[in-house]
Amino acid sequence: MNVKLSRWDSAEYLKTDEDIQAYLEAVLEEGGDDPAFIVHALGVIARAKNMSQLARDAGLSREGLYKALSEEGNPTFSTVTKIAKALGLQIKFETAA
């Protein structure tokens, strides 16, 4: 008996803004202060949306967006904020409890 397996892709399950919000909250809880984990999550969300449109909205080239969100990427905070804004997200700081 053959079983066909496929790779898990979180992007396939991010259909609504609520899905994206829950995903980001889980990422922040799990990854803590690891910036690479947060950038990876933005990449997953970007794949769930339209990468080409997102690149235009963020004022980046499509290739630049892919590079910034890749495992080898090291985007500046400015790039992360542009991507977040283009995704309709807001970066917010709160005092620690």
Biopython code that builds the backbone (N, CA, C, O; Angstrom):
import numpy as np
from Bio.PDB.StructureBuilder import StructureBuilder

atoms = [
    (1, "MET", "N", (0.841, -1.172, 0.000)),
    (1, "MET", "CA", (0.000, 0.000, 0.000)),
    (1, "MET", "C", (0.893, 1.244, 0.000)),
    (1, "MET", "O", (1.758, 1.403, 0.862)),
    (2, "ASN", "N", (0.669, 2.113, -0.974)),
    (2, "ASN", "CA", (1.429, 3.348, -1.082)),
    (2, "ASN", "C", (0.663, 4.493, -0.426)),
    (2, "ASN", "O", (-0.548, 4.641, -0.591)),
    (3, "VAL", "N", (1.395, 5.274, 0.306)),
    (3, "VAL", "CA", (0.821, 6.449, 0.940)),
    (3, "VAL", "C", (1.502, 7.668, 0.347)),
    (3, "VAL", "O", (2.729, 7.768, 0.340)),
    (4, "LYS", "N", (0.701, 8.585, -0.147)),
    (4, "LYS", "CA", (1.260, 9.804, -0.724)),
    (4, "LYS", "C", (1.306, 10.884, 0.352)),
    (4, "LYS", "O", (0.293, 11.217, 0.967)),
    (5, "LEU", "N", (2.491, 11.416, 0.560)),
    (5, "LEU", "CA", (2.692, 12.457, 1.554)),
    (5, "LEU", "C", (3.062, 13.754, 0.865)),
    (5, "LEU", "O", (3.654, 13.751, -0.215)),
    (6, "SER", "N", (2.715, 14.844, 1.484)),
    (6, "SER", "CA", (3.128, 16.142, 0.969)),
    (6, "SER", "C", (3.672, 16.953, 2.140)),
    (6, "SER", "O", (3.366, 16.676, 3.300)),
    (7, "ARG", "N", (4.473, 17.948, 1.821)),
    (7, "ARG", "CA", (5.059, 18.790, 2.860)),
    (7, "ARG", "C", (3.979, 19.665, 3.483)),
    (7, "ARG", "O", (3.079, 20.151, 2.798)),
    (8, "TRP", "N", (4.085, 19.854, 4.780)),
    (8, "TRP", "CA", (3.170, 20.744, 5.497)),
    (8, "TRP", "C", (3.491, 22.177, 5.099)),
    (8, "TRP", "O", (4.656, 22.573, 5.091)),
    (9, "ASP", "N", (2.487, 22.940, 4.777)),
    (9, "ASP", "CA", (2.673, 24.344, 4.439)),
    (9, "ASP", "C", (1.626, 25.157, 5.194)),
    (9, "ASP", "O", (0.445, 25.151, 4.846)),
    (10, "SER", "N", (2.072, 25.844, 6.217)),
    (10, "SER", "CA", (1.161, 26.650, 7.037)),
    (10, "SER", "C", (0.415, 27.683, 6.215)),
    (10, "SER", "O", (-0.715, 28.042, 6.545)),
    (11, "ALA", "N", (1.037, 28.166, 5.143)),
    (11, "ALA", "CA", (0.415, 29.204, 4.313)),
    (11, "ALA", "C", (-0.931, 28.753, 3.750)),
    (11, "ALA", "O", (-1.812, 29.581, 3.520)),
    (12, "GLU", "N", (-1.096, 27.467, 3.531)),
    (12, "GLU", "CA", (-2.353, 26.954, 2.980)),
    (12, "GLU", "C", (-3.524, 27.118, 3.945)),
    (12, "GLU", "O", (-4.682, 27.032, 3.537)),
    (13, "TYR", "N", (-3.226, 27.353, 5.224)),
    (13, "TYR", "CA", (-4.270, 27.419, 6.239)),
    (13, "TYR", "C", (-4.522, 28.840, 6.736)),
    (13, "TYR", "O", (-5.314, 29.049, 7.655)),
    (14, "LEU", "N", (-3.854, 29.804, 6.133)),
    (14, "LEU", "CA", (-4.034, 31.199, 6.528)),
    (14, "LEU", "C", (-4.976, 31.874, 5.543)),
    (14, "LEU", "O", (-4.541, 32.554, 4.614)),
    (15, "LYS", "N", (-6.255, 31.679, 5.756)),
    (15, "LYS", "CA", (-7.274, 32.170, 4.827)),
    (15, "LYS", "C", (-7.872, 33.511, 5.240)),
    (15, "LYS", "O", (-8.273, 34.297, 4.381)),
    (16, "THR", "N", (-7.938, 33.783, 6.538)),
    (16, "THR", "CA", (-8.598, 34.997, 7.023)),
    (16, "THR", "C", (-7.630, 35.825, 7.872)),
    (16, "THR", "O", (-6.564, 35.350, 8.264)),
    (17, "ASP", "N", (-8.018, 37.060, 8.144)),
    (17, "ASP", "CA", (-7.219, 37.910, 9.030)),
    (17, "ASP", "C", (-7.118, 37.290, 10.426)),
    (17, "ASP", "O", (-6.090, 37.413, 11.092)),
    (18, "GLU", "N", (-8.178, 36.631, 10.859)),
    (18, "GLU", "CA", (-8.171, 35.978, 12.177)),
    (18, "GLU", "C", (-7.170, 34.822, 12.189)),
    (18, "GLU", "O", (-6.480, 34.611, 13.186)),
    (19, "ASP", "N", (-7.090, 34.074, 11.086)),
    (19, "ASP", "CA", (-6.103, 32.997, 10.981)),
    (19, "ASP", "C", (-4.686, 33.555, 11.094)),
    (19, "ASP", "O", (-3.840, 32.999, 11.793)),
    (20, "ILE", "N", (-4.446, 34.657, 10.398)),
    (20, "ILE", "CA", (-3.125, 35.280, 10.398)),
    (20, "ILE", "C", (-2.792, 35.805, 11.791)),
    (20, "ILE", "O", (-1.663, 35.646, 12.254)),
    (21, "GLN", "N", (-3.747, 36.422, 12.460)),
    (21, "GLN", "CA", (-3.537, 36.933, 13.812)),
    (21, "GLN", "C", (-3.198, 35.791, 14.773)),
    (21, "GLN", "O", (-2.257, 35.901, 15.559)),
    (22, "ALA", "N", (-3.951, 34.712, 14.714)),
    (22, "ALA", "CA", (-3.695, 33.561, 15.597)),
    (22, "ALA", "C", (-2.325, 32.954, 15.301)),
    (22, "ALA", "O", (-1.607, 32.561, 16.220)),
    (23, "TYR", "N", (-1.968, 32.877, 14.032)),
    (23, "TYR", "CA", (-0.664, 32.341, 13.639)),
    (23, "TYR", "C", (0.463, 33.205, 14.203)),
    (23, "TYR", "O", (1.420, 32.682, 14.773)),
    (24, "LEU", "N", (0.354, 34.521, 14.048)),
    (24, "LEU", "CA", (1.389, 35.417, 14.570)),
    (24, "LEU", "C", (1.500, 35.334, 16.090)),
    (24, "LEU", "O", (2.605, 35.354, 16.632)),
    (25, "GLU", "N", (0.378, 35.242, 16.771)),
    (25, "GLU", "CA", (0.415, 35.106, 18.226)),
    (25, "GLU", "C", (1.117, 33.818, 18.623)),
    (25, "GLU", "O", (1.900, 33.808, 19.573)),
    (26, "ALA", "N", (0.847, 32.732, 17.909)),
    (26, "ALA", "CA", (1.518, 31.455, 18.196)),
    (26, "ALA", "C", (3.016, 31.545, 17.918)),
    (26, "ALA", "O", (3.826, 31.012, 18.676)),
    (27, "VAL", "N", (3.380, 32.217, 16.835)),
    (27, "VAL", "CA", (4.789, 32.384, 16.489)),
    (27, "VAL", "C", (5.514, 33.178, 17.570)),
    (27, "VAL", "O", (6.607, 32.801, 17.991)),
    (28, "LEU", "N", (4.915, 34.267, 18.017)),
    (28, "LEU", "CA", (5.546, 35.089, 19.041)),
    (28, "LEU", "C", (5.659, 34.337, 20.366)),
    (28, "LEU", "O", (6.642, 34.492, 21.091)),
    (29, "GLU", "N", (4.662, 33.533, 20.675)),
    (29, "GLU", "CA", (4.707, 32.739, 21.904)),
    (29, "GLU", "C", (5.771, 31.653, 21.808)),
    (29, "GLU", "O", (6.514, 31.422, 22.762)),
    (30, "GLU", "N", (5.844, 30.999, 20.681)),
    (30, "GLU", "CA", (6.794, 29.896, 20.488)),
    (30, "GLU", "C", (8.214, 30.390, 20.259)),
    (30, "GLU", "O", (9.158, 29.875, 20.859)),
    (31, "GLY", "N", (8.368, 31.396, 19.387)),
    (31, "GLY", "CA", (9.696, 31.853, 18.990)),
    (31, "GLY", "C", (10.290, 32.904, 19.885)),
    (31, "GLY", "O", (11.485, 33.189, 19.811)),
    (32, "GLY", "N", (9.458, 33.491, 20.741)),
    (32, "GLY", "CA", (9.961, 34.503, 21.654)),
    (32, "GLY", "C", (10.607, 35.662, 20.936)),
    (32, "GLY", "O", (9.973, 36.328, 20.117)),
    (33, "ASP", "N", (11.865, 35.903, 21.240)),
    (33, "ASP", "CA", (12.550, 37.066, 20.684)),
    (33, "ASP", "C", (13.480, 36.709, 19.531)),
    (33, "ASP", "O", (14.410, 37.460, 19.235)),
    (34, "ASP", "N", (13.245, 35.579, 18.880)),
    (34, "ASP", "CA", (14.078, 35.163, 17.745)),
    (34, "ASP", "C", (13.596, 35.883, 16.482)),
    (34, "ASP", "O", (12.543, 35.543, 15.942)),
    (35, "PRO", "N", (14.358, 36.871, 16.009)),
    (35, "PRO", "CA", (13.899, 37.632, 14.835)),
    (35, "PRO", "C", (13.775, 36.774, 13.583)),
    (35, "PRO", "O", (12.921, 37.046, 12.739)),
    (36, "ALA", "N", (14.599, 35.755, 13.445)),
    (36, "ALA", "CA", (14.514, 34.890, 12.267)),
    (36, "ALA", "C", (13.176, 34.153, 12.230)),
    (36, "ALA", "O", (12.613, 33.929, 11.158)),
    (37, "PHE", "N", (12.679, 33.785, 13.388)),
    (37, "PHE", "CA", (11.390, 33.079, 13.475)),
    (37, "PHE", "C", (10.260, 34.004, 13.035)),
    (37, "PHE", "O", (9.334, 33.581, 12.344)),
    (38, "ILE", "N", (10.344, 35.262, 13.440)),
    (38, "ILE", "CA", (9.323, 36.245, 13.075)),
    (38, "ILE", "C", (9.377, 36.545, 11.574)),
    (38, "ILE", "O", (8.338, 36.642, 10.922)),
    (39, "VAL", "N", (10.573, 36.689, 11.037)),
    (39, "VAL", "CA", (10.726, 36.942, 9.594)),
    (39, "VAL", "C", (10.202, 35.744, 8.801)),
    (39, "VAL", "O", (9.549, 35.913, 7.771)),
    (40, "HIS", "N", (10.491, 34.534, 9.285)),
    (40, "HIS", "CA", (9.970, 33.328, 8.618)),
    (40, "HIS", "C", (8.437, 33.365, 8.606)),
    (40, "HIS", "O", (7.812, 33.061, 7.590)),
    (41, "ALA", "N", (7.843, 33.735, 9.733)),
    (41, "ALA", "CA", (6.383, 33.806, 9.815)),
    (41, "ALA", "C", (5.825, 34.825, 8.828)),
    (41, "ALA", "O", (4.796, 34.577, 8.199)),
    (42, "LEU", "N", (6.494, 35.970, 8.686)),
    (42, "LEU", "CA", (6.052, 36.959, 7.699)),
    (42, "LEU", "C", (6.132, 36.378, 6.291)),
    (42, "LEU", "O", (5.287, 36.667, 5.443)),
    (43, "GLY", "N", (7.157, 35.554, 6.046)),
    (43, "GLY", "CA", (7.276, 34.887, 4.744)),
    (43, "GLY", "C", (6.135, 33.924, 4.493)),
    (43, "GLY", "O", (5.619, 33.845, 3.378)),
    (44, "VAL", "N", (5.739, 33.192, 5.518)),
    (44, "VAL", "CA", (4.604, 32.264, 5.389)),
    (44, "VAL", "C", (3.333, 33.044, 5.084)),
    (44, "VAL", "O", (2.552, 32.662, 4.213)),
    (45, "ILE", "N", (3.133, 34.134, 5.806)),
    (45, "ILE", "CA", (1.945, 34.961, 5.571)),
    (45, "ILE", "C", (1.987, 35.557, 4.170)),
    (45, "ILE", "O", (0.964, 35.619, 3.489)),
    (46, "ALA", "N", (3.160, 35.993, 3.742)),
    (46, "ALA", "CA", (3.306, 36.564, 2.400)),
    (46, "ALA", "C", (2.954, 35.531, 1.340)),
    (46, "ALA", "O", (2.324, 35.869, 0.337)),
    (47, "ARG", "N", (3.350, 34.273, 1.545)),
    (47, "ARG", "CA", (3.003, 33.227, 0.577)),
    (47, "ARG", "C", (1.508, 32.953, 0.583)),
    (47, "ARG", "O", (0.939, 32.581, -0.444)),
    (48, "ALA", "N", (0.873, 33.132, 1.725)),
    (48, "ALA", "CA", (-0.578, 32.935, 1.803)),
    (48, "ALA", "C", (-1.316, 34.027, 1.038)),
    (48, "ALA", "O", (-2.414, 33.819, 0.521)),
    (49, "LYS", "N", (-0.685, 35.193, 0.979)),
    (49, "LYS", "CA", (-1.231, 36.306, 0.201)),
    (49, "LYS", "C", (-0.614, 36.228, -1.201)),
    (49, "LYS", "O", (-0.140, 35.167, -1.607)),
    (50, "ASN", "N", (-0.617, 37.311, -1.923)),
    (50, "ASN", "CA", (-0.034, 37.365, -3.265)),
    (50, "ASN", "C", (1.324, 38.054, -3.176)),
    (50, "ASN", "O", (1.395, 39.256, -2.921)),
    (51, "MET", "N", (2.410, 37.293, -3.386)),
    (51, "MET", "CA", (3.763, 37.831, -3.234)),
    (51, "MET", "C", (4.018, 39.013, -4.161)),
    (51, "MET", "O", (4.618, 40.004, -3.745)),
    (52, "SER", "N", (3.578, 38.923, -5.393)),
    (52, "SER", "CA", (3.829, 40.010, -6.348)),
    (52, "SER", "C", (3.128, 41.290, -5.911)),
    (52, "SER", "O", (3.720, 42.369, -5.941)),
    (53, "GLN", "N", (1.875, 41.170, -5.508)),
    (53, "GLN", "CA", (1.129, 42.341, -5.046)),
    (53, "GLN", "C", (1.726, 42.878, -3.757)),
    (53, "GLN", "O", (1.827, 44.091, -3.573)),
    (54, "LEU", "N", (2.119, 41.983, -2.871)),
    (54, "LEU", "CA", (2.731, 42.398, -1.616)),
    (54, "LEU", "C", (4.021, 43.178, -1.862)),
    (54, "LEU", "O", (4.273, 44.195, -1.215)),
    (55, "ALA", "N", (4.832, 42.699, -2.796)),
    (55, "ALA", "CA", (6.077, 43.397, -3.129)),
    (55, "ALA", "C", (5.773, 44.808, -3.617)),
    (55, "ALA", "O", (6.432, 45.762, -3.204)),
    (56, "ARG", "N", (4.776, 44.948, -4.498)),
    (56, "ARG", "CA", (4.393, 46.287, -4.986)),
    (56, "ARG", "C", (3.913, 47.163, -3.837)),
    (56, "ARG", "O", (4.307, 48.325, -3.736)),
    (57, "ASP", "N", (3.064, 46.613, -2.970)),
    (57, "ASP", "CA", (2.529, 47.384, -1.848)),
    (57, "ASP", "C", (3.619, 47.805, -0.869)),
    (57, "ASP", "O", (3.525, 48.864, -0.249)),
    (58, "ALA", "N", (4.653, 46.978, -0.729)),
    (58, "ALA", "CA", (5.749, 47.285, 0.199)),
    (58, "ALA", "C", (6.823, 48.152, -0.447)),
    (58, "ALA", "O", (7.734, 48.626, 0.232)),
    (59, "GLY", "N", (6.716, 48.361, -1.755)),
    (59, "GLY", "CA", (7.720, 49.160, -2.457)),
    (59, "GLY", "C", (9.023, 48.412, -2.663)),
    (59, "GLY", "O", (10.099, 49.010, -2.684)),
    (60, "LEU", "N", (8.918, 47.096, -2.815)),
    (60, "LEU", "CA", (10.085, 46.240, -3.014)),
    (60, "LEU", "C", (9.934, 45.485, -4.327)),
    (60, "LEU", "O", (8.827, 45.347, -4.847)),
    (61, "SER", "N", (11.049, 44.999, -4.858)),
    (61, "SER", "CA", (10.946, 44.104, -6.006)),
    (61, "SER", "C", (10.510, 42.733, -5.484)),
    (61, "SER", "O", (10.722, 42.411, -4.315)),
    (62, "ARG", "N", (9.912, 41.945, -6.344)),
    (62, "ARG", "CA", (9.485, 40.600, -5.947)),
    (62, "ARG", "C", (10.690, 39.786, -5.508)),
    (62, "ARG", "O", (10.631, 39.063, -4.513)),
    (63, "GLU", "N", (11.787, 39.907, -6.256)),
    (63, "GLU", "CA", (13.008, 39.178, -5.921)),
    (63, "GLU", "C", (13.562, 39.647, -4.577)),
    (63, "GLU", "O", (14.023, 38.840, -3.770)),
    (64, "GLY", "N", (13.510, 40.961, -4.348)),
    (64, "GLY", "CA", (13.980, 41.513, -3.077)),
    (64, "GLY", "C", (13.154, 41.013, -1.904)),
    (64, "GLY", "O", (13.684, 40.742, -0.826)),
    (65, "LEU", "N", (11.841, 40.893, -2.126)),
    (65, "LEU", "CA", (10.957, 40.390, -1.076)),
    (65, "LEU", "C", (11.288, 38.935, -0.768)),
    (65, "LEU", "O", (11.416, 38.555, 0.396)),
    (66, "TYR", "N", (11.426, 38.114, -1.823)),
    (66, "TYR", "CA", (11.787, 36.716, -1.611)),
    (66, "TYR", "C", (13.114, 36.605, -0.868)),
    (66, "TYR", "O", (13.251, 35.791, 0.045)),
    (67, "LYS", "N", (14.089, 37.420, -1.258)),
    (67, "LYS", "CA", (15.408, 37.375, -0.626)),
    (67, "LYS", "C", (15.317, 37.780, 0.839)),
    (67, "LYS", "O", (15.891, 37.119, 1.704)),
    (68, "ALA", "N", (14.599, 38.864, 1.120)),
    (68, "ALA", "CA", (14.476, 39.344, 2.494)),
    (68, "ALA", "C", (13.824, 38.314, 3.401)),
    (68, "ALA", "O", (14.185, 38.205, 4.573)),
    (69, "LEU", "N", (12.861, 37.553, 2.871)),
    (69, "LEU", "CA", (12.115, 36.595, 3.680)),
    (69, "LEU", "C", (12.674, 35.178, 3.611)),
    (69, "LEU", "O", (12.109, 34.259, 4.205)),
    (70, "SER", "N", (13.773, 34.993, 2.895)),
    (70, "SER", "CA", (14.374, 33.666, 2.792)),
    (70, "SER", "C", (15.162, 33.333, 4.058)),
    (70, "SER", "O", (15.390, 34.200, 4.902)),
    (71, "GLU", "N", (15.570, 32.083, 4.183)),
    (71, "GLU", "CA", (16.363, 31.658, 5.342)),
    (71, "GLU", "C", (17.687, 32.409, 5.412)),
    (71, "GLU", "O", (18.206, 32.659, 6.499)),
    (72, "GLU", "N", (18.234, 32.767, 4.252)),
    (72, "GLU", "CA", (19.502, 33.500, 4.207)),
    (72, "GLU", "C", (19.297, 35.003, 4.353)),
    (72, "GLU", "O", (20.257, 35.748, 4.550)),
    (73, "GLY", "N", (18.065, 35.438, 4.256)),
    (73, "GLY", "CA", (17.764, 36.863, 4.314)),
    (73, "GLY", "C", (18.021, 37.444, 5.696)),
    (73, "GLY", "O", (17.909, 36.759, 6.712)),
    (74, "ASN", "N", (18.358, 38.690, 5.705)),
    (74, "ASN", "CA", (18.568, 39.418, 6.957)),
    (74, "ASN", "C", (17.992, 40.816, 6.764)),
    (74, "ASN", "O", (18.735, 41.792, 6.661)),
    (75, "PRO", "N", (16.647, 40.910, 6.714)),
    (75, "PRO", "CA", (16.037, 42.193, 6.390)),
    (75, "PRO", "C", (16.255, 43.223, 7.494)),
    (75, "PRO", "O", (16.356, 42.885, 8.673)),
    (76, "THR", "N", (16.322, 44.473, 7.084)),
    (76, "THR", "CA", (16.401, 45.557, 8.057)),
    (76, "THR", "C", (15.041, 45.709, 8.733)),
    (76, "THR", "O", (14.030, 45.198, 8.249)),
    (77, "PHE", "N", (15.036, 46.410, 9.844)),
    (77, "PHE", "CA", (13.769, 46.663, 10.531)),
    (77, "PHE", "C", (12.838, 47.464, 9.631)),
    (77, "PHE", "O", (11.622, 47.274, 9.653)),
    (78, "SER", "N", (13.414, 48.355, 8.846)),
    (78, "SER", "CA", (12.627, 49.148, 7.908)),
    (78, "SER", "C", (11.906, 48.248, 6.906)),
    (78, "SER", "O", (10.733, 48.465, 6.600)),
    (79, "THR", "N", (12.606, 47.247, 6.402)),
    (79, "THR", "CA", (11.990, 46.312, 5.450)),
    (79, "THR", "C", (10.891, 45.514, 6.129)),
    (79, "THR", "O", (9.827, 45.309, 5.546)),
    (80, "VAL", "N", (11.129, 45.064, 7.346)),
    (80, "VAL", "CA", (10.120, 44.301, 8.094)),
    (80, "VAL", "C", (8.874, 45.156, 8.307)),
    (80, "VAL", "O", (7.756, 44.662, 8.160)),
    (81, "THR", "N", (9.051, 46.425, 8.648)),
    (81, "THR", "CA", (7.881, 47.282, 8.867)),
    (81, "THR", "C", (7.126, 47.546, 7.559)),
    (81, "THR", "O", (5.897, 47.627, 7.560)),
    (82, "LYS", "N", (7.851, 47.678, 6.450)),
    (82, "LYS", "CA", (7.182, 47.857, 5.147)),
    (82, "LYS", "C", (6.353, 46.625, 4.797)),
    (82, "LYS", "O", (5.223, 46.739, 4.323)),
    (83, "ILE", "N", (6.928, 45.445, 5.037)),
    (83, "ILE", "CA", (6.221, 44.193, 4.741)),
    (83, "ILE", "C", (4.996, 44.074, 5.640)),
    (83, "ILE", "O", (3.906, 43.745, 5.173)),
    (84, "ALA", "N", (5.177, 44.341, 6.925)),
    (84, "ALA", "CA", (4.054, 44.252, 7.866)),
    (84, "ALA", "C", (2.929, 45.203, 7.452)),
    (84, "ALA", "O", (1.758, 44.822, 7.436)),
    (85, "LYS", "N", (3.291, 46.429, 7.120)),
    (85, "LYS", "CA", (2.276, 47.409, 6.717)),
    (85, "LYS", "C", (1.560, 46.950, 5.447)),
    (85, "LYS", "O", (0.339, 47.071, 5.348)),
    (86, "ALA", "N", (2.306, 46.427, 4.480)),
    (86, "ALA", "CA", (1.704, 45.946, 3.230)),
    (86, "ALA", "C", (0.773, 44.758, 3.479)),
    (86, "ALA", "O", (-0.176, 44.538, 2.728)),
    (87, "LEU", "N", (1.051, 43.998, 4.536)),
    (87, "LEU", "CA", (0.192, 42.869, 4.906)),
    (87, "LEU", "C", (-1.008, 43.316, 5.736)),
    (87, "LEU", "O", (-1.873, 42.508, 6.075)),
    (88, "GLY", "N", (-1.054, 44.609, 6.059)),
    (88, "GLY", "CA", (-2.154, 45.115, 6.881)),
    (88, "GLY", "C", (-1.915, 44.874, 8.363)),
    (88, "GLY", "O", (-2.856, 44.863, 9.157)),
    (89, "LEU", "N", (-0.650, 44.681, 8.735)),
    (89, "LEU", "CA", (-0.301, 44.429, 10.130)),
    (89, "LEU", "C", (0.316, 45.674, 10.744)),
    (89, "LEU", "O", (0.865, 46.525, 10.044)),
    (90, "GLN", "N", (0.217, 45.766, 12.049)),
    (90, "GLN", "CA", (0.794, 46.893, 12.775)),
    (90, "GLN", "C", (1.734, 46.332, 13.838)),
    (90, "GLN", "O", (1.363, 45.432, 14.592)),
    (91, "ILE", "N", (2.941, 46.861, 13.892)),
    (91, "ILE", "CA", (3.891, 46.471, 14.925)),
    (91, "ILE", "C", (3.648, 47.376, 16.115)),
    (91, "ILE", "O", (3.593, 48.600, 15.989)),
    (92, "LYS", "N", (3.505, 46.755, 17.269)),
    (92, "LYS", "CA", (3.117, 47.498, 18.461)),
    (92, "LYS", "C", (3.965, 47.030, 19.637)),
    (92, "LYS", "O", (4.219, 45.835, 19.789)),
    (93, "PHE", "N", (4.398, 47.963, 20.459)),
    (93, "PHE", "CA", (5.172, 47.639, 21.650)),
    (93, "PHE", "C", (4.332, 47.886, 22.880)),
    (93, "PHE", "O", (3.584, 48.861, 22.950)),
    (94, "GLU", "N", (4.461, 46.987, 23.861)),
    (94, "GLU", "CA", (3.768, 47.136, 25.122)),
    (94, "GLU", "C", (4.780, 46.913, 26.232)),
    (94, "GLU", "O", (5.789, 46.236, 26.037)),
    (95, "THR", "N", (4.509, 47.480, 27.387)),
    (95, "THR", "CA", (5.392, 47.230, 28.512)),
    (95, "THR", "C", (5.230, 45.784, 28.968)),
    (95, "THR", "O", (4.136, 45.221, 28.932)),
    (96, "ALA", "N", (6.337, 45.204, 29.395)),
    (96, "ALA", "CA", (6.299, 43.815, 29.856)),
    (96, "ALA", "C", (5.606, 43.741, 31.218)),
    (96, "ALA", "O", (5.715, 44.654, 32.036)),
    (97, "ALA", "N", (4.918, 42.679, 31.435)),
    (97, "ALA", "CA", (4.193, 42.492, 32.708)),
    (97, "ALA", "C", (5.159, 42.179, 33.832)),
    (97, "ALA", "O", (4.738, 41.990, 34.973)),
]
sb = StructureBuilder()
sb.init_structure("model")
sb.init_model(0)
sb.init_chain("A")
sb.init_seg("    ")
for serial, (resi, resn, name, xyz) in enumerate(atoms, 1):
    if name == "N":
        sb.init_residue(resn, " ", resi, " ")
    sb.init_atom(name, np.array(xyz, "f"), 0.0, 1.0, " ", f" {name:<3s}", serial, name[0])
structure = sb.get_structure()
